[in-house]
């Protein structure tokens, strides 16, 4: 399956950006370029299957979709591009994928923007609300995704599926030794700070926490403090 990618040359370890549930290469906006300019690091990002201009999968997702991405797709991509021990920068679902990956593969550091390790009622409520808003979102999404409706359904349907309510990745946390930066908006509509509490309690390595005055996308809604936190951490 062909995936959309973007790469910027620089020093190692590479910074690998993992987007959110409705994200893509383009929807990171200029944030990866700004981190690249500030750090001089090599940068790699890609749109997962069904996102951006990557190929669209035929099958619906299962509750294991983040594990499959973290343990099958991502390792193969890193090998293909000659990336070893990356810094994983993950937003939302991308943060969860980063955690799962780092529990079984070497990572230099983790930067997690509004990550999830379990399902909260507030998350389900916001995702259900998004389902009703999709007709208004579709025109905008069409500019960034090969098949906007399919992209939306791949994310929305599994998060609202009854079998997904028990999704929980706290069991992978003790195996992660990489230093980890946690960033979340205090007004995040998709999750509470209980997510960061659980990650700090479960991780095997050192953690640093930043709580910013924003909602679910710190890199877009509070870009200056987010950029400062990341560059200082690196």
N, CA and C atoms as a LAMMPS dump frame, in Angstrom:
ITEM: TIMESTEP
0
ITEM: NUMBER OF ATOMS
702
ITEM: BOX BOUNDS ff ff ff
-5.0000000000000000e+02 5.0000000000000000e+02
-5.0000000000000000e+02 5.0000000000000000e+02
-5.0000000000000000e+02 5.0000000000000000e+02
ITEM: ATOMS id mol type element x y z
1 1 1 N 0.851 -1.185 0
2 1 2 C 0 0 0
3 1 3 C 0.89 1.24 0
4 2 1 N 0.614 2.189 -0.897
5 2 2 C 1.433 3.385 -1.038
6 2 3 C 1 4.444 -0.038
7 3 1 N 1.985 4.986 0.702
8 3 2 C 1.716 5.998 1.71
9 3 3 C 2.391 7.311 1.332
10 4 1 N 1.687 8.416 1.563
11 4 2 C 2.232 9.753 1.353
12 4 3 C 3.271 10.036 2.434
13 5 1 N 4.459 10.513 2.044
14 5 2 C 5.513 10.808 3.001
15 5 3 C 6.129 12.184 2.713
16 6 1 N 6.83 12.7 3.709
17 6 2 C 7.604 13.935 3.57
18 6 3 C 8.846 13.773 4.427
19 7 1 N 9.977 14.222 3.921
20 7 2 C 11.224 14.063 4.67
21 7 3 C 12.073 15.318 4.505
22 8 1 N 12.725 15.737 5.6
23 8 2 C 13.637 16.868 5.612
24 8 3 C 14.974 16.386 6.16
25 9 1 N 16.057 16.679 5.464
26 9 2 C 17.373 16.205 5.87
27 9 3 C 17.854 16.947 7.109
28 10 1 N 18.647 16.242 7.919
29 10 2 C 19.201 16.853 9.119
30 10 3 C 19.948 15.832 9.943
31 11 1 N 20.252 16.202 11.183
32 11 2 C 21.025 15.335 12.056
33 11 3 C 20.125 14.264 12.682
34 12 1 N 20.768 13.23 13.187
35 12 2 C 20.072 12.147 13.875
36 12 3 C 20.1 12.394 15.388
37 13 1 N 19.209 11.792 16.162
38 13 2 C 18.144 10.908 15.714
39 13 3 C 17.011 11.669 15.027
40 14 1 N 16.394 11.003 14.062
41 14 2 C 15.323 11.62 13.289
42 14 3 C 14.094 11.86 14.15
43 15 1 N 13.349 12.905 13.791
44 15 2 C 12.063 13.194 14.415
45 15 3 C 10.971 12.637 13.513
46 16 1 N 10.21 11.691 14.008
47 16 2 C 9.158 11.041 13.227
48 16 3 C 7.808 11.503 13.766
49 17 1 N 7.04 12.186 12.916
50 17 2 C 5.754 12.761 13.308
51 17 3 C 4.62 11.794 12.971
52 18 1 N 3.762 11.54 13.957
53 18 2 C 2.63 10.62 13.824
54 18 3 C 1.349 11.405 14.085
55 19 1 N 0.514 11.539 13.064
56 19 2 C -0.622 12.459 13.122
57 19 3 C -1.82 11.901 13.884
58 20 1 N -2.771 12.771 14.104
59 20 2 C -4.006 12.453 14.84
60 20 3 C -4.979 11.636 13.993
61 21 1 N -6.175 11.384 14.565
62 21 2 C -7.155 10.515 13.935
63 21 3 C -7.749 11.013 12.641
64 22 1 N -7.781 12.331 12.414
65 22 2 C -8.229 12.891 11.145
66 22 3 C -7.1 13.648 10.456
67 23 1 N -5.858 13.38 10.829
68 23 2 C -4.727 14.142 10.333
69 23 3 C -4.116 13.594 9.052
70 24 1 N -3.029 14.243 8.644
71 24 2 C -2.274 13.871 7.454
72 24 3 C -0.977 14.662 7.455
73 25 1 N -0.128 14.419 6.465
74 25 2 C 1.1 15.192 6.327
75 25 3 C 0.787 16.687 6.287
76 26 1 N -0.133 17.081 5.423
77 26 2 C -0.438 18.505 5.245
78 26 3 C -1.056 19.139 6.488
79 27 1 N -1.824 18.355 7.235
80 27 2 C -2.548 18.93 8.363
81 27 3 C -1.677 19.19 9.59
82 28 1 N -0.421 18.788 9.543
83 28 2 C 0.525 19.257 10.542
84 28 3 C 0.841 20.739 10.322
85 29 1 N 0.439 21.271 9.147
86 29 2 C 0.737 22.656 8.751
87 29 3 C 2.261 22.839 8.711
88 30 1 N 2.754 23.955 9.236
89 30 2 C 4.191 24.217 9.15
90 30 3 C 4.94 23.779 10.406
91 31 1 N 4.256 23.077 11.32
92 31 2 C 4.904 22.788 12.604
93 31 3 C 6.14 21.897 12.454
94 32 1 N 6.113 20.802 11.679
95 32 2 C 7.347 20.017 11.515
96 32 3 C 8.492 20.836 10.923
97 33 1 N 8.184 21.747 9.983
98 33 2 C 9.227 22.594 9.4
99 33 3 C 9.83 23.511 10.462
100 34 1 N 8.989 24.02 11.371
101 34 2 C 9.485 24.904 12.425
102 34 3 C 10.364 24.138 13.421
103 35 1 N 9.963 22.901 13.751
104 35 2 C 10.802 22.088 14.649
105 35 3 C 12.124 21.771 13.958
106 36 1 N 12.06 21.477 12.668
107 36 2 C 13.268 21.198 11.893
108 36 3 C 14.199 22.407 11.899
109 37 1 N 13.639 23.598 11.664
110 37 2 C 14.453 24.815 11.633
111 37 3 C 15.079 25.105 12.988
112 38 1 N 14.347 24.794 14.058
113 38 2 C 14.835 25.102 15.403
114 38 3 C 15.876 24.102 15.896
115 39 1 N 15.832 22.88 15.39
116 39 2 C 16.688 21.822 15.927
117 39 3 C 17.737 21.308 14.947
118 40 1 N 17.509 21.484 13.648
119 40 2 C 18.408 20.923 12.649
120 40 3 C 18.293 19.425 12.499
121 41 1 N 17.282 18.829 13.128
122 41 2 C 17.122 17.373 13.077
123 41 3 C 16.504 16.909 11.752
124 42 1 N 16.838 15.718 11.368
125 42 2 C 16.14 15.05 10.274
126 42 3 C 14.682 14.86 10.679
127 43 1 N 13.756 15.071 9.741
128 43 2 C 12.323 14.979 10.011
129 43 3 C 11.689 14.034 8.998
130 44 1 N 10.837 13.151 9.492
131 44 2 C 10.083 12.251 8.622
132 44 3 C 8.635 12.221 9.09
133 45 1 N 7.708 12.374 8.166
134 45 2 C 6.291 12.247 8.49
135 45 3 C 5.561 11.571 7.339
136 46 1 N 4.436 10.939 7.681
137 46 2 C 3.665 10.231 6.658
138 46 3 C 2.191 10.27 7.014
139 47 1 N 1.371 10.072 5.974
140 47 2 C -0.076 9.955 6.176
141 47 3 C -0.42 8.475 6.239
142 48 1 N -1.052 8.058 7.318
143 48 2 C -1.439 6.662 7.447
144 48 3 C -2.44 6.273 6.363
145 49 1 N -2.588 4.99 6.123
146 49 2 C -3.527 4.503 5.111
147 49 3 C -4.919 5.066 5.388
148 50 1 N -5.547 5.641 4.349
149 50 2 C -6.855 6.246 4.505
150 50 3 C -6.796 7.722 4.846
151 51 1 N -5.586 8.283 4.96
152 51 2 C -5.401 9.689 5.313
153 51 3 C -4.618 10.405 4.219
154 52 1 N -4.857 11.705 4.102
155 52 2 C -4.12 12.485 3.13
156 52 3 C -4.244 11.886 1.748
157 53 1 N -3.092 11.731 1.072
158 53 2 C -3.095 11.177 -0.287
159 53 3 C -2.556 9.748 -0.305
160 54 1 N -2.512 9.109 0.867
161 54 2 C -2.164 7.689 0.921
162 54 3 C -3.318 6.846 0.39
163 55 1 N -3.008 5.597 0.023
164 55 2 C -4.058 4.684 -0.427
165 55 3 C -5.087 4.479 0.682
166 56 1 N -6.307 4.18 0.267
167 56 2 C -7.42 4.008 1.206
168 56 3 C -7.683 2.511 1.393
169 57 1 N -7.674 2.001 2.625
170 57 2 C -7.93 0.565 2.842
171 57 3 C -9.391 0.21 2.584
172 58 1 N -9.621 -1.038 2.24
173 58 2 C -10.981 -1.505 1.973
174 58 3 C -11.719 -1.878 3.257
175 59 1 N -11.006 -2.453 4.208
176 59 2 C -11.648 -3 5.406
177 59 3 C -11.8 -1.939 6.489
178 60 1 N -12.839 -2.035 7.313
179 60 2 C -12.966 -1.134 8.462
180 60 3 C -11.89 -1.453 9.502
181 61 1 N -11.668 -0.527 10.41
182 61 2 C -10.683 -0.744 11.45
183 61 3 C -11.256 -1.596 12.571
184 62 1 N -10.357 -2.233 13.293
185 62 2 C -10.713 -3.016 14.475
186 62 3 C -10.088 -2.337 15.694
187 63 1 N -10.441 -2.76 16.915
188 63 2 C -9.806 -2.174 18.1
189 63 3 C -8.288 -2.342 18.147
190 64 1 N -7.731 -3.176 17.269
191 64 2 C -6.277 -3.372 17.242
192 64 3 C -5.59 -2.445 16.241
193 65 1 N -6.304 -1.472 15.672
194 65 2 C -5.717 -0.717 14.562
195 65 3 C -4.476 0.07 14.969
196 66 1 N -4.424 0.59 16.19
197 66 2 C -3.23 1.331 16.595
198 66 3 C -2.053 0.394 16.859
199 67 1 N -2.326 -0.798 17.377
200 67 2 C -1.262 -1.79 17.532
201 67 3 C -0.708 -2.206 16.173
202 68 1 N -1.592 -2.414 15.2
203 68 2 C -1.133 -2.807 13.864
204 68 3 C -0.26 -1.725 13.248
205 69 1 N -0.654 -0.466 13.422
206 69 2 C 0.134 0.642 12.889
207 69 3 C 1.49 0.719 13.577
208 70 1 N 1.492 0.561 14.904
209 70 2 C 2.707 0.728 15.693
210 70 3 C 3.695 -0.418 15.541
211 71 1 N 3.181 -1.624 15.375
212 71 2 C 4.044 -2.811 15.411
213 71 3 C 4.28 -3.436 14.055
214 72 1 N 3.49 -3.069 13.047
215 72 2 C 3.665 -3.617 11.699
216 72 3 C 4.049 -2.522 10.695
217 73 1 N 3.204 -1.529 10.545
218 73 2 C 3.425 -0.504 9.516
219 73 3 C 4.627 0.381 9.839
220 74 1 N 4.653 0.959 11.038
221 74 2 C 5.716 1.899 11.383
222 74 3 C 7.106 1.267 11.352
223 75 1 N 7.333 0.082 11.937
224 75 2 C 8.673 -0.504 11.854
225 75 3 C 9.136 -0.722 10.413
226 76 1 N 8.208 -1.135 9.541
227 76 2 C 8.581 -1.347 8.142
228 76 3 C 8.97 -0.031 7.471
229 77 1 N 8.233 1.044 7.758
230 77 2 C 8.56 2.354 7.188
231 77 3 C 9.913 2.853 7.684
232 78 1 N 10.173 2.68 8.97
233 78 2 C 11.452 3.132 9.519
234 78 3 C 12.61 2.374 8.893
235 79 1 N 12.46 1.075 8.695
236 79 2 C 13.511 0.296 8.028
237 79 3 C 13.709 0.787 6.598
238 80 1 N 12.613 1.023 5.902
239 80 2 C 12.68 1.457 4.504
240 80 3 C 13.441 2.778 4.361
241 81 1 N 13.294 3.652 5.344
242 81 2 C 13.922 4.968 5.275
243 81 3 C 15.21 5.061 6.107
244 82 1 N 15.685 3.928 6.603
245 82 2 C 16.955 3.905 7.32
246 82 3 C 16.954 4.693 8.616
247 83 1 N 15.834 4.641 9.333
248 83 2 C 15.697 5.394 10.589
249 83 3 C 15.8 4.433 11.766
250 84 1 N 16.735 4.719 12.673
251 84 2 C 16.92 3.904 13.871
252 84 3 C 16.782 4.782 15.119
253 85 1 N 16.183 4.249 16.147
254 85 2 C 15.996 4.952 17.43
255 85 3 C 15.497 6.383 17.235
256 86 1 N 14.338 6.566 16.622
257 86 2 C 13.84 7.914 16.361
258 86 3 C 13.297 8.577 17.622
259 87 1 N 13.104 9.886 17.526
260 87 2 C 12.247 10.613 18.456
261 87 3 C 10.857 10.591 17.835
262 88 1 N 9.904 9.988 18.509
263 88 2 C 8.544 9.901 17.996
264 88 3 C 7.728 11.067 18.536
265 89 1 N 7.148 11.848 17.632
266 89 2 C 6.312 12.988 18.002
267 89 3 C 4.893 12.662 17.541
268 90 1 N 4.034 12.288 18.482
269 90 2 C 2.704 11.815 18.135
270 90 3 C 1.613 12.683 18.71
271 91 1 N 0.603 12.961 17.889
272 91 2 C -0.552 13.748 18.326
273 91 3 C -1.775 12.848 18.426
274 92 1 N -2.432 12.826 19.576
275 92 2 C -3.684 12.099 19.784
276 92 3 C -3.488 10.612 19.47
277 93 1 N -4.202 10.066 18.47
278 93 2 C -3.985 8.67 18.099
279 93 3 C -2.514 8.412 17.791
280 94 1 N -1.85 9.401 17.187
281 94 2 C -0.425 9.257 16.897
282 94 3 C 0.41 9.117 18.148
283 95 1 N 0.004 9.769 19.24
284 95 2 C 0.696 9.608 20.505
285 95 3 C 0.529 8.208 21.066
286 96 1 N -0.659 7.667 20.917
287 96 2 C -0.906 6.292 21.373
288 96 3 C -0.079 5.305 20.559
289 97 1 N -0.007 5.53 19.249
290 97 2 C 0.803 4.677 18.369
291 97 3 C 2.277 4.763 18.774
292 98 1 N 2.735 5.968 19.106
293 98 2 C 4.125 6.127 19.541
294 98 3 C 4.41 5.296 20.795
295 99 1 N 3.499 5.319 21.759
296 99 2 C 3.687 4.543 22.983
297 99 3 C 3.756 3.049 22.697
298 100 1 N 2.828 2.565 21.898
299 100 2 C 2.824 1.131 21.588
300 100 3 C 4.116 0.729 20.885
301 101 1 N 4.532 1.549 19.916
302 101 2 C 5.768 1.247 19.192
303 101 3 C 6.955 1.199 20.141
304 102 1 N 7.07 2.208 21.014
305 102 2 C 8.221 2.303 21.907
306 102 3 C 8.253 1.205 22.957
307 103 1 N 7.131 0.532 23.165
308 103 2 C 7.119 -0.573 24.126
309 103 3 C 7.819 -1.815 23.576
310 104 1 N 8.021 -1.872 22.255
311 104 2 C 8.659 -3.05 21.649
312 104 3 C 9.839 -2.717 20.758
313 105 1 N 10.055 -1.433 20.455
314 105 2 C 11.137 -1.023 19.561
315 105 3 C 11.888 0.147 20.184
316 106 1 N 13.179 0.288 19.884
317 106 2 C 13.962 1.374 20.489
318 106 3 C 13.517 2.745 20.001
319 107 1 N 13.423 3.686 20.925
320 107 2 C 13.124 5.078 20.612
321 107 3 C 14.021 5.949 21.477
322 108 1 N 14.563 7.021 20.887
323 108 2 C 15.435 7.905 21.643
324 108 3 C 14.644 8.701 22.677
325 109 1 N 13.512 9.264 22.246
326 109 2 C 12.63 10.026 23.112
327 109 3 C 11.223 9.977 22.531
328 110 1 N 10.245 10.355 23.361
329 110 2 C 8.859 10.464 22.916
330 110 3 C 8.351 11.865 23.231
331 111 1 N 7.64 12.453 22.269
332 111 2 C 6.921 13.705 22.477
333 111 3 C 5.464 13.419 22.176
334 112 1 N 4.609 13.491 23.191
335 112 2 C 3.211 13.086 23.053
336 112 3 C 2.302 14.282 23.255
337 113 1 N 1.553 14.627 22.216
338 113 2 C 0.614 15.735 22.236
339 113 3 C -0.795 15.174 22.388
340 114 1 N -1.428 15.42 23.527
341 114 2 C -2.801 14.95 23.784
342 114 3 C -2.98 13.466 23.49
343 115 1 N -2.135 12.606 24.071
344 115 2 C -2.247 11.169 23.809
345 115 3 C -3.408 10.534 24.573
346 116 1 N -3.802 9.337 24.118
347 116 2 C -4.824 8.537 24.803
348 116 3 C -4.219 7.203 25.204
349 117 1 N -4.526 6.742 26.418
350 117 2 C -4.179 5.373 26.796
351 117 3 C -5.4 4.567 27.217
352 118 1 N -6.545 5.233 27.35
353 118 2 C -7.804 4.537 27.597
354 118 3 C -8.936 5.425 27.083
355 119 1 N -10.132 4.878 27.015
356 119 2 C -11.286 5.598 26.471
357 119 3 C -12.029 6.286 27.608
358 120 1 N -12.277 7.584 27.453
359 120 2 C -13.034 8.357 28.436
360 120 3 C -14.396 8.734 27.861
361 121 1 N -15.361 8.962 28.753
362 121 2 C -16.684 9.397 28.316
363 121 3 C -16.613 10.7 27.528
364 122 1 N -15.727 11.611 27.945
365 122 2 C -15.623 12.889 27.255
366 122 3 C -15.137 12.693 25.821
367 123 1 N -14.269 11.71 25.603
368 123 2 C -13.788 11.417 24.253
369 123 3 C -14.926 10.918 23.373
370 124 1 N -15.682 9.973 23.905
371 124 2 C -16.792 9.392 23.136
372 124 3 C -17.827 10.463 22.809
373 125 1 N -18.122 11.327 23.772
374 125 2 C -19.11 12.381 23.542
375 125 3 C -18.651 13.336 22.445
376 126 1 N -17.381 13.732 22.463
377 126 2 C -16.871 14.655 21.451
378 126 3 C -16.826 14.005 20.075
379 127 1 N -16.493 12.726 20.023
380 127 2 C -16.432 12.032 18.737
381 127 3 C -17.838 11.808 18.184
382 128 1 N -18.8 11.541 19.064
383 128 2 C -20.198 11.434 18.631
384 128 3 C -20.693 12.771 18.089
385 129 1 N -20.305 13.859 18.743
386 129 2 C -20.69 15.192 18.265
387 129 3 C -20.083 15.471 16.893
388 130 1 N -18.84 15.012 16.692
389 130 2 C -18.184 15.198 15.397
390 130 3 C -18.928 14.468 14.286
391 131 1 N -19.517 13.323 14.6
392 131 2 C -20.271 12.582 13.576
393 131 3 C -21.396 13.443 13.025
394 132 1 N -22.108 14.139 13.899
395 132 2 C -23.188 15 13.448
396 132 3 C -22.702 16.2 12.66
397 133 1 N -21.446 16.606 12.912
398 133 2 C -20.898 17.793 12.249
399 133 3 C -20.212 17.465 10.925
400 134 1 N -20.108 16.185 10.577
401 134 2 C -19.341 15.82 9.384
402 134 3 C -19.807 16.509 8.104
403 135 1 N -21.119 16.634 7.836
404 135 2 C -21.503 17.323 6.593
405 135 3 C -20.88 18.712 6.456
406 136 1 N -20.747 19.421 7.564
407 136 2 C -20.135 20.75 7.509
408 136 3 C -18.615 20.669 7.366
409 137 1 N -18.011 19.566 7.853
410 137 2 C -16.566 19.392 7.773
411 137 3 C -16.107 18.883 6.414
412 138 1 N -17.018 18.282 5.685
413 138 2 C -16.607 17.527 4.5
414 138 3 C -15.886 18.376 3.461
415 139 1 N -16.382 19.58 3.176
416 139 2 C -15.75 20.406 2.149
417 139 3 C -14.295 20.711 2.512
418 140 1 N -14.062 21.024 3.787
419 140 2 C -12.689 21.289 4.226
420 140 3 C -11.843 20.031 4.146
421 141 1 N -12.386 18.907 4.582
422 141 2 C -11.625 17.662 4.555
423 141 3 C -11.294 17.228 3.137
424 142 1 N -12.156 17.537 2.186
425 142 2 C -11.904 17.176 0.793
426 142 3 C -10.602 17.778 0.27
427 143 1 N -10.156 18.882 0.855
428 143 2 C -8.934 19.542 0.392
429 143 3 C -7.677 18.796 0.845
430 144 1 N -7.829 17.926 1.831
431 144 2 C -6.65 17.308 2.435
432 144 3 C -6.625 15.785 2.374
433 145 1 N -7.711 15.166 1.945
434 145 2 C -7.79 13.705 1.941
435 145 3 C -8.311 13.184 0.608
436 146 1 N -7.774 12.062 0.197
437 146 2 C -8.198 11.426 -1.052
438 146 3 C -9.684 11.09 -1.029
439 147 1 N -10.169 10.596 0.111
440 147 2 C -11.573 10.22 0.262
441 147 3 C -12.007 10.674 1.653
442 148 1 N -12.532 11.901 1.733
443 148 2 C -12.826 12.504 3.034
444 148 3 C -13.812 11.68 3.849
445 149 1 N -14.844 11.166 3.207
446 149 2 C -15.832 10.402 3.969
447 149 3 C -15.224 9.124 4.52
448 150 1 N -14.417 8.449 3.725
449 150 2 C -13.781 7.219 4.192
450 150 3 C -12.815 7.522 5.347
451 151 1 N -12.038 8.595 5.213
452 151 2 C -11.133 8.994 6.291
453 151 3 C -11.902 9.215 7.589
454 152 1 N -13.004 9.943 7.482
455 152 2 C -13.803 10.243 8.664
456 152 3 C -14.382 8.973 9.271
457 153 1 N -14.937 8.101 8.44
458 153 2 C -15.569 6.877 8.955
459 153 3 C -14.55 5.932 9.585
460 154 1 N -13.357 5.838 8.989
461 154 2 C -12.335 4.959 9.561
462 154 3 C -12.014 5.358 11
463 155 1 N -11.991 6.659 11.252
464 155 2 C -11.712 7.155 12.615
465 155 3 C -12.958 7.099 13.492
466 156 1 N -14.049 7.653 13.022
467 156 2 C -15.235 7.854 13.844
468 156 3 C -15.919 6.537 14.2
469 157 1 N -16.032 5.646 13.239
470 157 2 C -16.776 4.401 13.474
471 157 3 C -16.128 3.536 14.538
472 158 1 N -14.793 3.398 14.496
473 158 2 C -14.167 2.506 15.471
474 158 3 C -14.182 3.119 16.863
475 159 1 N -13.965 4.446 16.98
476 159 2 C -13.989 5.057 18.298
477 159 3 C -15.37 5.001 18.937
478 160 1 N -16.415 4.931 18.128
479 160 2 C -17.772 4.853 18.678
480 160 3 C -18.312 3.425 18.727
481 161 1 N -17.52 2.458 18.297
482 161 2 C -17.965 1.066 18.332
483 161 3 C -18.021 0.562 19.775
484 162 1 N -19.06 -0.175 20.154
485 162 2 C -19.157 -0.685 21.533
486 162 3 C -17.932 -1.482 21.961
487 163 1 N -17.355 -2.248 21.035
488 163 2 C -16.212 -3.081 21.393
489 163 3 C -14.953 -2.26 21.658
490 164 1 N -14.959 -0.966 21.299
491 164 2 C -13.779 -0.134 21.528
492 164 3 C -13.773 0.495 22.922
493 165 1 N -14.895 0.444 23.636
494 165 2 C -14.951 1.091 24.953
495 165 3 C -13.943 0.494 25.936
496 166 1 N -13.55 -0.753 25.731
497 166 2 C -12.583 -1.392 26.62
498 166 3 C -11.138 -1.218 26.162
499 167 1 N -10.915 -0.463 25.083
500 167 2 C -9.545 -0.249 24.594
501 167 3 C -8.707 0.42 25.677
502 168 1 N -7.529 -0.112 25.925
503 168 2 C -6.665 0.394 26.982
504 168 3 C -5.24 -0.088 26.709
505 169 1 N -4.268 0.841 26.718
506 169 2 C -2.882 0.453 26.458
507 169 3 C -1.977 0.741 27.663
508 170 1 N -2.557 0.871 28.852
509 170 2 C -1.731 1.102 30.04
510 170 3 C -0.767 -0.053 30.296
511 171 1 N -1.096 -1.237 29.797
512 171 2 C -0.234 -2.392 30.016
513 171 3 C 1.111 -2.289 29.289
514 172 1 N 1.208 -1.432 28.239
515 172 2 C 2.48 -1.332 27.515
516 172 3 C 3.436 -0.339 28.177
517 173 1 N 2.938 0.488 29.073
518 173 2 C 3.734 1.607 29.582
519 173 3 C 4.982 1.191 30.368
520 174 1 N 4.938 0.175 31.236
521 174 2 C 6.147 -0.151 32.009
522 174 3 C 7.335 -0.567 31.146
523 175 1 N 7.08 -1.01 29.926
524 175 2 C 8.172 -1.459 29.051
525 175 3 C 8.88 -0.304 28.355
526 176 1 N 8.393 0.919 28.521
527 176 2 C 8.942 2.075 27.808
528 176 3 C 9.939 2.799 28.71
529 177 1 N 11.191 2.87 28.254
530 177 2 C 12.234 3.537 29.043
531 177 3 C 12.634 4.887 28.462
532 178 1 N 12.157 5.227 27.277
533 178 2 C 12.546 6.479 26.628
534 178 3 C 12.038 7.683 27.414
535 179 1 N 12.853 8.708 27.62
536 179 2 C 12.358 9.954 28.231
537 179 3 C 11.179 10.49 27.425
538 180 1 N 10.171 10.99 28.119
539 180 2 C 8.912 11.341 27.456
540 180 3 C 8.443 12.729 27.867
541 181 1 N 8.089 13.522 26.85
542 181 2 C 7.492 14.836 27.045
543 181 3 C 5.996 14.731 26.785
544 182 1 N 5.191 15.158 27.753
545 182 2 C 3.737 15.112 27.645
546 182 3 C 3.201 16.536 27.546
547 183 1 N 2.414 16.81 26.504
548 183 2 C 1.83 18.132 26.313
549 183 3 C 0.335 17.971 26.059
550 184 1 N -0.472 18.695 26.809
551 184 2 C -1.916 18.632 26.613
552 184 3 C -2.541 19.989 26.913
553 185 1 N -3.621 20.294 26.208
554 185 2 C -4.369 21.508 26.476
555 185 3 C -5.279 21.328 27.671
556 186 1 N -5.35 22.331 28.522
557 186 2 C -6.213 22.213 29.698
558 186 3 C -7.692 22.239 29.318
559 187 1 N -7.999 22.655 28.077
560 187 2 C -9.384 22.649 27.589
561 187 3 C -9.592 21.604 26.503
562 188 1 N -8.789 20.565 26.512
563 188 2 C -8.882 19.495 25.506
564 188 3 C -10.272 18.882 25.523
565 189 1 N -10.949 18.942 24.392
566 189 2 C -12.313 18.415 24.31
567 189 3 C -12.358 16.906 24.102
568 190 1 N -11.208 16.284 23.829
569 190 2 C -11.186 14.851 23.546
570 190 3 C -10.577 14.02 24.676
571 191 1 N -10.142 14.652 25.749
572 191 2 C -9.563 13.878 26.839
573 191 3 C -9.212 14.766 28.014
574 192 1 N -9.138 14.169 29.189
575 192 2 C -8.794 14.907 30.4
576 192 3 C -7.335 14.653 30.776
577 193 1 N -6.872 15.37 31.784
578 193 2 C -5.503 15.185 32.25
579 193 3 C -5.3 13.84 32.941
580 194 1 N -6.372 13.087 33.119
581 194 2 C -6.231 11.718 33.633
582 194 3 C -5.382 10.868 32.69
583 195 1 N -5.379 11.213 31.411
584 195 2 C -4.535 10.49 30.451
585 195 3 C -3.058 10.684 30.801
586 196 1 N -2.655 11.93 31.054
587 196 2 C -1.263 12.187 31.413
588 196 3 C -0.916 11.563 32.757
589 197 1 N -1.859 11.603 33.699
590 197 2 C -1.627 10.982 35.008
591 197 3 C -1.309 9.495 34.849
592 198 1 N -2.105 8.819 34.008
593 198 2 C -1.915 7.381 33.815
594 198 3 C -0.577 7.09 33.147
595 199 1 N -0.193 7.924 32.181
596 199 2 C 1.078 7.719 31.492
597 199 3 C 2.243 7.935 32.448
598 200 1 N 2.199 9.009 33.23
599 200 2 C 3.276 9.279 34.196
600 200 3 C 3.394 8.147 35.214
601 201 1 N 2.245 7.618 35.647
602 201 2 C 2.269 6.551 36.646
603 201 3 C 2.8 5.244 36.079
604 202 1 N 2.563 5.024 34.787
605 202 2 C 2.893 3.732 34.207
606 202 3 C 4.223 3.634 33.513
607 203 1 N 4.773 4.729 33.03
608 203 2 C 6.008 4.677 32.245
609 203 3 C 7.207 4.234 33.069
610 204 1 N 8.111 3.525 32.378
611 204 2 C 9.338 3.103 33.027
612 204 3 C 10.426 4.15 33.007
613 205 1 N 10.276 5.201 32.177
614 205 2 C 11.289 6.239 32.067
615 205 3 C 10.824 7.567 32.634
616 206 1 N 11.699 8.582 32.534
617 206 2 C 11.41 9.91 33.075
618 206 3 C 10.388 10.635 32.206
619 207 1 N 9.547 11.468 32.837
620 207 2 C 8.538 12.226 32.111
621 207 3 C 8.626 13.712 32.465
622 208 1 N 8.236 14.536 31.503
623 208 2 C 8.096 15.973 31.687
624 208 3 C 6.711 16.353 31.2
625 209 1 N 5.987 17.175 31.959
626 209 2 C 4.603 17.524 31.604
627 209 3 C 4.464 19.031 31.39
628 210 1 N 3.771 19.372 30.296
629 210 2 C 3.368 20.75 30.037
630 210 3 C 1.867 20.762 29.785
631 211 1 N 1.133 21.588 30.523
632 211 2 C -0.302 21.778 30.307
633 211 3 C -0.493 23.213 29.826
634 212 1 N -1.053 23.359 28.629
635 212 2 C -1.127 24.659 27.968
636 212 3 C -2.577 25.152 27.867
637 213 1 N -2.717 26.436 27.641
638 213 2 C -4.046 27.045 27.497
639 213 3 C -4.532 26.872 26.058
640 214 1 N -5.043 25.667 25.771
641 214 2 C -5.529 25.367 24.429
642 214 3 C -6.45 24.159 24.518
643 215 1 N -6.915 23.715 23.355
644 215 2 C -7.788 22.539 23.317
645 215 3 C -6.976 21.313 22.883
646 216 1 N -7.394 20.607 21.831
647 216 2 C -6.827 19.294 21.525
648 216 3 C -5.573 19.334 20.656
649 217 1 N -5.232 20.477 20.089
650 217 2 C -4.103 20.532 19.154
651 217 3 C -3.086 21.571 19.615
652 218 1 N -2.252 21.27 20.601
653 218 2 C -1.306 22.26 21.124
654 218 3 C -0.385 22.852 20.065
655 219 1 N 0.031 22.04 19.097
656 219 2 C 0.977 22.517 18.083
657 219 3 C 0.356 23.534 17.136
658 220 1 N -0.971 23.566 17.045
659 220 2 C -1.667 24.526 16.192
660 220 3 C -2.29 25.659 16.998
661 221 1 N -2.767 25.361 18.201
662 221 2 C -3.49 26.339 19.01
663 221 3 C -2.59 27.105 19.981
664 222 1 N -1.47 26.5 20.328
665 222 2 C -0.473 27.158 21.195
666 222 3 C 0.915 26.826 20.644
667 223 1 N 1.184 27.236 19.399
668 223 2 C 2.409 26.775 18.734
669 223 3 C 3.703 27.247 19.389
670 224 1 N 3.73 28.467 19.919
671 224 2 C 4.988 28.968 20.48
672 224 3 C 5.406 28.206 21.736
673 225 1 N 4.533 28.065 22.75
674 225 2 C 4.958 27.277 23.915
675 225 3 C 5.193 25.808 23.584
676 226 1 N 4.448 25.268 22.624
677 226 2 C 4.662 23.87 22.24
678 226 3 C 6.028 23.703 21.592
679 227 1 N 6.367 24.604 20.678
680 227 2 C 7.684 24.561 20.034
681 227 3 C 8.787 24.732 21.069
682 228 1 N 8.61 25.649 22.011
683 228 2 C 9.615 25.863 23.054
684 228 3 C 9.796 24.608 23.902
685 229 1 N 8.686 23.989 24.295
686 229 2 C 8.761 22.781 25.122
687 229 3 C 9.512 21.662 24.396
688 230 1 N 9.221 21.496 23.115
689 230 2 C 9.854 20.423 22.352
690 230 3 C 11.33 20.691 22.149
691 231 1 N 11.701 21.892 21.749
692 231 2 C 13.109 22.189 21.507
693 231 3 C 13.918 22.1 22.795
694 232 1 N 13.326 22.554 23.901
695 232 2 C 14.021 22.445 25.183
696 232 3 C 14.212 20.988 25.574
697 233 1 N 13.213 20.168 25.342
698 233 2 C 13.259 18.745 25.67
699 233 3 C 14.295 18.022 24.813
700 234 1 N 14.399 18.402 23.548
701 234 2 C 15.355 17.735 22.658
702 234 3 C 16.795 18.182 22.932
